[in-house]
Amino acid sequence: MDAPEKLSEALEDYLETILELQETKTVARSKDIAEKLDIKRGSVTGMLKKLAKQDLINYEPYGYVTLTAQGEKIAREVERRHIFLKDFLYRILEVDEETAEKNACQMEHAMDAITFKKFKAFVKKLDASWNGANS
């Protein structure tokens, strides 16, 4: 595969969902993906074909769906951004948990890697200064 193209928010959500299903159920199936994303089962097939074409998942119709090494790498990065952003919104900004979850899901796709790295460094400095002030 050539240099990977920027994945859409929807494709990143699929990878994140497949990762979660693999971790909780060992395997992902089309029907589980559709249920988790709250979409029609027929819509899943086209997206899975796109991800398979980009070598991000292993997929055969009517079979299990698994992440390739590259797909897992991307899914874990999306998951890390999500967890970090949700924590920031909930813990630091004191947004209620449901809103923090929803907003983190939107923000995780919009922030590029360089900006996210700088954001993480900023939050760590903020945490350090708060912890130092509370000592």
C-alpha positions as a Markdown table, in Angstrom:
| # | Residue | x | y | z |
|---|---|---|---|---|
| 1 | Met | 0.0 | 0.0 | 0.0 |
| 2 | Asp | 1.2 | 3.5 | -0.8 |
| 3 | Ala | 1.2 | 6.3 | 1.8 |
| 4 | Pro | -2.1 | 6.0 | 3.7 |
| 5 | Glu | -4.6 | 8.7 | 2.9 |
| 6 | Lys | -6.2 | 10.7 | 5.7 |
| 7 | Leu | -9.0 | 8.6 | 7.0 |
| 8 | Ser | -12.5 | 10.0 | 7.4 |
| 9 | Glu | -14.1 | 10.4 | 10.8 |
| 10 | Ala | -16.4 | 7.5 | 9.9 |
| 11 | Leu | -13.5 | 5.1 | 9.0 |
| 12 | Glu | -11.6 | 6.0 | 12.2 |
| 13 | Asp | -14.8 | 5.2 | 14.1 |
| 14 | Tyr | -15.0 | 1.8 | 12.4 |
| 15 | Leu | -11.4 | 1.0 | 13.3 |
| 16 | Glu | -12.0 | 2.1 | 16.9 |
| 17 | Thr | -15.2 | 0.0 | 17.1 |
| 18 | Ile | -13.4 | -3.0 | 15.7 |
| 19 | Leu | -10.6 | -2.7 | 18.2 |
| 20 | Glu | -13.2 | -2.4 | 21.1 |
| 21 | Leu | -15.1 | -5.5 | 19.8 |
| 22 | Gln | -11.8 | -7.5 | 19.4 |
| 23 | Glu | -10.9 | -6.6 | 23.0 |
| 24 | Thr | -14.3 | -7.4 | 24.5 |
| 25 | Lys | -15.6 | -10.2 | 22.3 |
| 26 | Thr | -12.3 | -11.5 | 20.8 |
| 27 | Val | -13.6 | -10.9 | 17.2 |
| 28 | Ala | -15.7 | -8.4 | 15.4 |
| 29 | Arg | -18.6 | -9.2 | 13.1 |
| 30 | Ser | -20.5 | -7.0 | 10.8 |
| 31 | Lys | -23.7 | -7.2 | 12.8 |
| 32 | Asp | -21.8 | -6.2 | 16.0 |
| 33 | Ile | -20.2 | -3.3 | 14.3 |
| 34 | Ala | -23.6 | -2.1 | 12.9 |
| 35 | Glu | -25.1 | -2.4 | 16.4 |
| 36 | Lys | -22.3 | -0.6 | 18.2 |
| 37 | Leu | -22.3 | 2.3 | 15.6 |
| 38 | Asp | -26.1 | 2.3 | 15.5 |
| 39 | Ile | -26.3 | 2.0 | 11.7 |
| 40 | Lys | -27.9 | -0.4 | 9.3 |
| 41 | Arg | -26.0 | -3.6 | 8.7 |
| 42 | Gly | -26.0 | -3.1 | 4.9 |
| 43 | Ser | -24.0 | 0.2 | 5.4 |
| 44 | Val | -21.2 | -1.7 | 7.2 |
| 45 | Thr | -20.2 | -3.8 | 4.2 |
| 46 | Gly | -19.1 | -0.9 | 2.0 |
| 47 | Met | -17.0 | 0.7 | 4.8 |
| 48 | Leu | -15.4 | -2.7 | 5.6 |
| 49 | Lys | -14.4 | -3.1 | 1.9 |
| 50 | Lys | -12.8 | 0.4 | 1.9 |
| 51 | Leu | -10.8 | -0.5 | 5.1 |
| 52 | Ala | -9.8 | -3.8 | 3.6 |
| 53 | Lys | -8.7 | -2.2 | 0.4 |
| 54 | Gln | -6.4 | 0.1 | 2.4 |
| 55 | Asp | -5.0 | -2.9 | 4.3 |
| 56 | Leu | -6.3 | -1.7 | 7.6 |
| 57 | Ile | -8.5 | -4.8 | 8.3 |
| 58 | Asn | -8.8 | -8.4 | 7.3 |
| 59 | Tyr | -12.3 | -8.9 | 6.0 |
| 60 | Glu | -14.2 | -11.6 | 4.1 |
| 61 | Pro | -17.9 | -11.4 | 3.6 |
| 62 | Tyr | -19.8 | -13.4 | 6.3 |
| 63 | Gly | -16.6 | -13.8 | 8.2 |
| 64 | Tyr | -14.9 | -12.1 | 11.2 |
| 65 | Val | -13.3 | -8.7 | 10.9 |
| 66 | Thr | -9.8 | -8.2 | 12.4 |
| 67 | Leu | -7.5 | -5.3 | 12.4 |
| 68 | Thr | -4.2 | -5.5 | 10.5 |
| 69 | Ala | -1.1 | -4.2 | 12.4 |
| 70 | Gln | -1.5 | -0.8 | 10.7 |
| 71 | Gly | -5.2 | -0.7 | 11.4 |
| 72 | Glu | -4.6 | -1.5 | 15.0 |
| 73 | Lys | -2.0 | 1.2 | 15.2 |
| 74 | Ile | -4.4 | 3.8 | 13.9 |
| 75 | Ala | -7.3 | 2.5 | 16.1 |
| 76 | Arg | -5.1 | 2.7 | 19.2 |
| 77 | Glu | -4.1 | 6.2 | 18.4 |
| 78 | Val | -7.7 | 7.3 | 17.9 |
| 79 | Glu | -8.6 | 5.6 | 21.2 |
| 80 | Arg | -5.7 | 7.4 | 23.0 |
| 81 | Arg | -6.8 | 10.8 | 21.7 |
| 82 | His | -10.4 | 10.0 | 22.7 |
| 83 | Ile | -9.5 | 9.0 | 26.3 |
| 84 | Phe | -7.1 | 12.0 | 26.7 |
| 85 | Leu | -9.7 | 14.5 | 25.4 |
| 86 | Lys | -12.5 | 13.1 | 27.4 |
| 87 | Asp | -10.4 | 13.2 | 30.6 |
| 88 | Phe | -9.5 | 16.9 | 29.8 |
| 89 | Leu | -13.1 | 17.9 | 29.3 |
| 90 | Tyr | -14.4 | 16.0 | 32.3 |
| 91 | Arg | -11.7 | 16.5 | 34.8 |
| 92 | Ile | -10.2 | 19.9 | 34.0 |
| 93 | Leu | -13.2 | 21.7 | 32.3 |
| 94 | Glu | -15.7 | 19.9 | 34.5 |
| 95 | Val | -18.0 | 19.1 | 31.6 |
| 96 | Asp | -20.5 | 16.4 | 32.5 |
| 97 | Glu | -19.4 | 12.9 | 31.6 |
| 98 | Glu | -21.9 | 12.3 | 28.8 |
| 99 | Thr | -21.1 | 15.6 | 27.1 |
| 100 | Ala | -17.4 | 15.0 | 27.6 |
| 101 | Glu | -17.7 | 11.6 | 25.8 |
| 102 | Lys | -19.7 | 13.1 | 22.9 |
| 103 | Asn | -17.4 | 16.0 | 22.4 |
| 104 | Ala | -14.2 | 13.9 | 22.7 |
| 105 | Cys | -15.6 | 11.6 | 20.0 |
| 106 | Gln | -15.9 | 14.6 | 17.7 |
| 107 | Met | -12.6 | 16.3 | 18.7 |
| 108 | Glu | -10.5 | 13.1 | 18.4 |
| 109 | His | -10.9 | 13.2 | 14.6 |
| 110 | Ala | -10.3 | 16.9 | 14.1 |
| 111 | Met | -7.0 | 17.3 | 15.8 |
| 112 | Asp | -3.9 | 16.5 | 13.8 |
| 113 | Ala | -1.0 | 14.6 | 15.4 |
| 114 | Ile | 1.3 | 17.7 | 15.9 |
| 115 | Thr | -1.5 | 19.8 | 17.5 |
| 116 | Phe | -2.5 | 16.9 | 19.7 |
| 117 | Lys | 1.1 | 16.4 | 20.9 |
| 118 | Lys | 1.3 | 20.1 | 21.8 |
| 119 | Phe | -2.1 | 19.9 | 23.5 |
| 120 | Lys | -0.9 | 16.9 | 25.6 |
| 121 | Ala | 2.2 | 18.7 | 26.6 |
| 122 | Phe | 0.2 | 21.8 | 27.6 |
| 123 | Val | -2.2 | 19.6 | 29.8 |
| 124 | Lys | 0.8 | 17.9 | 31.4 |
| 125 | Lys | 2.3 | 21.4 | 32.3 |
| 126 | Leu | -1.1 | 22.4 | 33.6 |
| 127 | Asp | -1.4 | 19.3 | 35.8 |
| 128 | Ala | 2.1 | 19.8 | 37.1 |
| 129 | Ser | 1.5 | 23.4 | 38.1 |
| 130 | Trp | -1.8 | 22.4 | 39.8 |
| 131 | Asn | -0.2 | 19.5 | 41.6 |
| 132 | Gly | 2.7 | 21.8 | 42.7 |
| 133 | Ala | 0.2 | 24.4 | 44.0 |
| 134 | Asn | -1.7 | 21.7 | 46.0 |
| 135 | Ser | 1.5 | 20.3 | 47.6 |
